[in-house]
Amino acid sequence: MSALQKNTDRFQSPCGSKAIGNGQTAVTRRRFIGGQCAILGAAALGNLATGSIFAAAGRGQRADNSENPFAYRVDRFEQTNPKLIGYVEARRFKSPCSEPRRMAIGGDQRIYLAGEKRICVIRPDGSVATEIGLTAPPQCVAVANEVLYVGFKDHIEVYAANGTRKAAWEALEGDPYITGLAVAGNELFAADSGNRVVIRYQLDGKIAGRIGARDREAGVIGFVLPSPNLDVETRGDGVIHVNNPGRHRVECYSVAGDLLKWWGKPSAGIEGFCGCCNPIGLALLPDGRFVTCEKGLPRVKVYNANGEFDCVVAGPESFRENARAGAGSTSDPARIGLDAAVDSKGNVYVLDRVTGNIHVMVPKTRSGTAR
């Protein structure tokens, strides 16, 4: 078994897992697959009184053509109602690097893409401006004030815009797997999927605190992560937004770690998050709304500031190959699904991790070309 496989087998599942200490759980691949089925079944039973996920997902057919009311099917959701789509694709281009993971948009409107052993800096038209070589595969990237923060599996490195490495922060203890970064003022927040916590850093690399660790007395249930898909975003207003995919919701914390509120629900319907663990990614629009990404049934959606469904950016019909990969098995869950980033104009850039395509989506109310 590879080191990566060992690492991904540690992620927490709400069911079918075994305790390993510190109140956390470890999950084997077999138990994880079983856990997914159990989650879907539990979600369905919990929704029977309000419309039933089985009814929403449609009914399957037996070989003898009689109905199987317990078949789990989401095929009716693979085509999005056009009336719900609020964006159009202005253009699409291929990632210049293989195995793209995450991306960020800088103040210069350039795309900073983490993949392979490099950061690719891409102009808005899709051409490559420059590349920064790295010694290991990056998992995520953030940019602020012409400084790049690159998240590797167990630590963070800081680079100048010209590619010069300025610092390498100390590796995290435990079982780190950094999958998301956000910069606000003089602090950086790192989503550590392996340790199931958000690390609050000062920009000199010193740890100032941790957010989201399980604390029953404070009402914090902790992050439920069947796969390494923890993300973090902030507007610099003192509120930290984190997805909790195993709970099918987005949680909002103070920088001190207090849980302020949460929103989201499990549902195969367009307004909710389906499967074992969604949403897998977040982005913030300039007007206060949220962009969410899902895997399995790959969807990118917008929610308003109160967490109410607003519109669809792109549905499963835009990511057919991604949907097929998500329905199968992979030794690296971080290589399926979608990632999104937002520019200052409110355009949404969607990275398809399977095909390597970057889709530039603009609101229907504006021109079909992102500017």
N, C-alpha and C positions, 0 to 999 in steps of 0.2 A: 504494500500500500504506500502511495506517495505521501510526502509531507503535507501536500495540499489536501489530499483526501482525509488524512488524519485530522487536519484542522477543521474541515467542513463537517466532519462527523461529530464535532463537539457542540454544534449549535442546539439551542434549546427548543424543545417542542412542548406544546401544551399537553400532550398525551403520549403514551408509549415511550417513556424515557426513564432514566435511572439517575439517582442522586450521586453527585460527586463532591459535595462540600460547598460551604458558603451559601447554602440555600439554593444552589443552581442545579442544573441537570445536564446530563450528556445523553445523546441520542445516537443510536446506531442507524445505518442506512435502512435496514429492514424495518426497524421501529418507526423511523421517520415516514416511510411510505405508508405504513399502517396508520400512523398518526394523522397524515393528510386525510385519509378516508374518514377517520373518526371525527376530525374537525368539520368536514363537510356534512357528515351525518348530524353532528350536534348542532351546527348552524341551521340545518334544515328543520330539525325538530323544534328549535327555539323560535323559528319563524312561522310555524304552522298557524298560529293564531293571527298573524298579520299578513297572510297572503301566501306563505309557503315558498321556500326556495325551489322545491320540486315543481310546483306549479309554474314558477317564473322561468325555470330552466327548460320546461317542456317535458314531455313524456317519451320514453323509449318504446320500442316495439320488440316483442318476443319473436323467436323464430317462427312461431305458429300464427304470427300477426296479431296476437292479443297484446294489449297494452301492459307494459311493465311500469307501474307507478313509481318504482323506486330507482329507476335508471337516472343517473346523473348526466345530463346533457346541457351544453351551453351553446350549441350550434346556432340557436336563434339569436344569440347575442353577438355572433361573429360579423353581423352587418349592422352598422349604426344607422339609426333614423336620421336622415339628412337634416331634419329640422333641429336636431340637437347639436349639430356641428357648427362651431363658431369661428373656425379657422380654415384657411386654405393653404395649400402647399405652394410657396413661391418658387422654390427650387430645391434641388437635392444633389448632394455630391458624396463621393466615397471618402471614407476615412483614409488618410495617407499612411496610417500604421495599422498593422494587424492586431487583433485582440484588444480593441479599444474598451476602456473600462468606464471612465467618467470624464466630464468636461466642465469647463467654466467659461464665462464670458467676461472679458476685461472691460475697463472703462474705455479702451480704444476700439471696442466692438469686435475685437479679435477673439477667436475660439482657442482655448487652451485645452488640448486633448491629451489625456493620459492613456498610454498604451505601449505594448512591447517594453523596451527599455529606454523610453524617451517621452518627452513632452513635445507635441507638435503644435506650433503656433500657426493658426490658419486665418487668413483674411476672410472678410464676410462673403467674398465671391467664391470661396472654396480653395483658393490657391494657397500654397504653403509659404509663409513668411520666413520661418526659421524652425529649427529643431534643437532641442536640448537633450543631449545624451545623458543617460543615467546608468548606474551600475547594477540596478535591479528593476524588475517590473513595477511601475507605479500603480497604485490602486485608485487614487483620486488626486485632485488638484484644486487649489483656490488661488485667486490673484487679487491683490489690493495694493494700490499705490506703486504699481510697476514692480512689485515683489511677488514671486511665486512661492507658494507653500505646497510641497509635494508629499502626499501621504503614501508611504510604503506599508508593508504588512505590519511592521512592529515599531516604526518610528516616522518622524517627519523631518524633511530637509527643506532648507530655504535657499532660493536662487534669485539672483538679480535678473533683470529683463534680458541681459546679454548672455545668459546661461552660466554665469559664474556662481559656483556654490558658495554661499555666505555662511551657512551653519548646518550642522546635523544634530538634531536634538536626541537626547538620551532615549534608548529603546524602552518601551513600556514593559512592565512586568506582567505575569500571568500568561494568558493566551491571547495576545493582541491580534486584531485583524482590522486595521483602519480602513473604512470604506466611504467616509465622507468628511469634508472640511468646510468650515465657514469662518470668515474673518469679520470682526466688528470692532472698530476703534483700535484699542491696544490689546485685543484678545483674539485668540483663535480657538474654535471649538472643533474637536475631532470626534467623529462617531466611531467608536471601537466595537465592532460587531462581536469580536471574540470574547471580550470581557463584558459585553452587554452594558455599555455605559458611554456617556459623552464626556470627554476630557476637556476641561477648561484650562487653556494655556495662556500665560502671558507671552508676548511676542519675543521674549528672550529665551523661550523654551521651558520656563519653570511652570509646573503644574499648580494652578490656583484653586482647583476644585473638581468635583465630579458630579454629573447630572444624570438622573434617571436610575440610579442604583436602587434595587428593591428595598423599600422601607414601608412595611405594612402600617406602622403607627402613623406615618405621614400620608398614608393613602397612595403611595407610589408602588405599583404592582411590578415594576421592572419591565424591561423589553423582552418580548417573546420572539425569538429569532430562529425559526427552522432553517434559515439559510442566511449567508452573510450579506444582508441588504439593509443596513442601518444608515440613515442619512440625517443630516442636520443643516438647518438654514436659519438665518436671522436677518432682520432689517436694521440691526443696530439700535433698536429701541428698548433693549433690556429683556426681550422675550425670545426664547430659543425654541424653535419648532423642530420636532423629531418625529419620524414615523415609527409606529410600533406595529409591524406587519402581522405578527401572530395574533394581535388583538384587533386588527382591521381598523386602525384609527391613527390619527395624528395628535400628538400631545404637545402642549405648550408649557414651557417652564420659565421661571425666572433664572437669572444668571446664578443665583444662589442655590438653585436646585429645587425650588418649590414648584409643585405641579399646579399650574394656574387653571387650565381647562383642557378638554380634549374633545375631538369630534370624529365622526366616522362610524360606519356600521358594516357588518358582514352581509353581503347581498350580491347575487349574480346580476341584479338589475343595475342599470347605468349609474344610479345615484350612490351605490355602495361599492365595497371592495370584496371580490370573490376569491375562492381558492383557499389554500392553507395560510397564505401570508402575503398580504398586500395592504397598503401600497409599498413599493420598494424604493421609491425615490420622490424627492420634493424639489420644487423651485418656487420662488416668490416673484409675483408680478409687481410692477411699480405702484399699482393702484390699491394694493393690499390684499389681492386675491392669491390663491394657492394653485400651483400646478402639481398634479400627482401622476406617477407612473406605476403601471401594473405589469406583472408578468403572468404567464400561463394563458390568460386571455388578455393580450397586450393592449392596453388602452392608456391614453394620455388625456386627462380631464382637468377642468378648472372648477374650483370651489370659491365661494365668496369669503369675505373676512370672518363670517360666522360659521363657516364649515358647511354651507348649504351648496348643493350641486348647482353649477352655473351652466356649463356647456362642455362639449367634447372638443379637444384639439385634434386628435386623430384616433380612430378606432382600430379594431383587429384587422379590418380589411386592408389597412395600410401596412401591416406587418405579418403577412402570411407565413413567411419562413420562420420568423421569430416565434409565432404561435406553434408551429410544428415542433420546433426545438424545445419550447417550454413544456409541451405535452409529453416529451420523451424524457430520457435520463441524461445527466451530464456529470462528470467528475468535478466540474467547477461551476457551481450555481451562479457565480458572479459574471459568467460569460453569456448568460441569457437575459432576457428582459430588456428594458429601456432605461435611458437616462435623459434628463431634460435640463436645459439652462435657459435663462431669459435675459434678453438685452434691455437696454434703457428705453427702447421704443415699445416694449411689451411683446416683441416677437419671441416665439418659443422655438428653440432648437432641440430637436429630438434625435438622440443617438440610438440607433438600432444595433445592439451589441452583437447580434448574430450576423447580419449582412454587412455591417460596417458603414451603412448609409447614415448620413446626417440630413434630416429633413428640416427645412426652414419654413416654419409655419407663421402666417401673419393673420391678424384678425380680419374677418370678412368685411368689417366696416371700413377697412382701409384698402389701399392699393394692393394688388397681388404681388408686389415686389417689395421685399424688406429693404429699408434704406437706413 
